[in-house]
Amino acid sequence: DSFIQAAWTRRSRGELDKRPNRKSWKQRTNMYMRPFLFNVFFSKKFVHAKVMHRSISKVISVATTNVDDSYE
């Protein structure tokens, strides 16, 4: 049973104990394969959007709409 478990996970139980929070290959390379992140924030009065570069955490562009009219 333990052999099947180790073969299924491709890691031994000792290795799992050493690195419990190790990220997968996709999680580690996703930042470089998809470098841009698009954040949009909606509220009742405005919309805020920004484009960020993930690996260097630099904001590329920002767009905001402010609305003073209330829809009540």
C-alpha positions as CSV (number, residue, x, y, z in Angstrom):
1,D,0.0,0.0,0.0
2,S,2.8,2.4,0.8
3,F,4.6,1.6,-2.4
4,I,1.5,2.4,-4.4
5,Q,1.1,5.7,-2.5
6,A,4.7,6.6,-3.2
7,A,4.5,5.7,-6.9
8,W,1.2,7.6,-7.3
9,T,2.6,10.8,-5.8
10,R,6.1,10.3,-7.3
11,R,7.5,11.3,-4.0
12,S,8.5,9.3,-0.9
13,R,6.8,9.9,2.4
14,G,10.1,11.4,3.8
15,E,10.3,13.9,1.0
16,L,6.7,15.0,1.6
17,D,7.5,15.6,5.2
18,K,10.6,17.8,4.3
19,R,8.7,20.0,1.8
20,P,5.0,20.2,2.7
21,N,4.4,23.6,0.9
22,R,6.3,23.1,-2.3
23,K,4.6,24.5,-5.3
24,S,4.0,22.6,-8.4
25,W,5.8,23.2,-11.7
26,K,2.8,25.1,-13.1
27,Q,2.5,27.3,-10.0
28,R,6.2,28.2,-10.1
29,T,6.4,29.0,-13.9
30,N,2.9,30.6,-14.2
31,M,4.3,34.0,-13.2
32,Y,6.8,33.9,-16.2
33,M,4.5,32.2,-18.7
34,R,1.6,34.7,-18.0
35,P,3.4,37.8,-17.0
36,F,0.5,40.3,-16.9
37,L,-2.3,40.5,-14.4
38,F,-5.5,42.5,-14.9
39,N,-7.2,43.7,-11.8
40,V,-10.7,45.2,-11.9
41,F,-12.5,46.6,-8.9
42,F,-16.3,47.5,-9.2
43,S,-18.1,49.6,-6.6
44,K,-21.4,51.4,-6.7
45,K,-19.8,54.7,-7.7
46,F,-16.7,53.8,-9.7
47,V,-14.7,51.2,-11.6
48,H,-10.9,50.9,-11.1
49,A,-8.8,48.8,-13.4
50,K,-5.0,48.2,-13.6
51,V,-2.6,46.1,-15.5
52,M,0.4,44.7,-13.5
53,H,3.5,42.9,-14.5
54,R,3.7,39.9,-12.2
55,S,7.4,39.1,-12.0
56,I,8.5,42.6,-11.3
57,S,5.3,43.8,-9.6
58,K,5.2,47.0,-11.6
59,V,2.0,48.7,-12.6
60,I,1.8,49.2,-16.3
61,S,-1.4,51.2,-16.7
62,V,-4.4,52.3,-14.6
63,A,-7.9,53.4,-15.6
64,T,-10.5,54.8,-13.3
65,T,-14.1,56.1,-13.8
66,N,-15.6,58.3,-11.1
67,V,-19.3,58.8,-11.0
68,D,-20.9,61.5,-8.9
69,D,-24.5,60.6,-9.8
70,S,-26.3,58.4,-7.3
71,Y,-28.8,55.9,-8.6
72,E,-31.1,55.8,-5.5
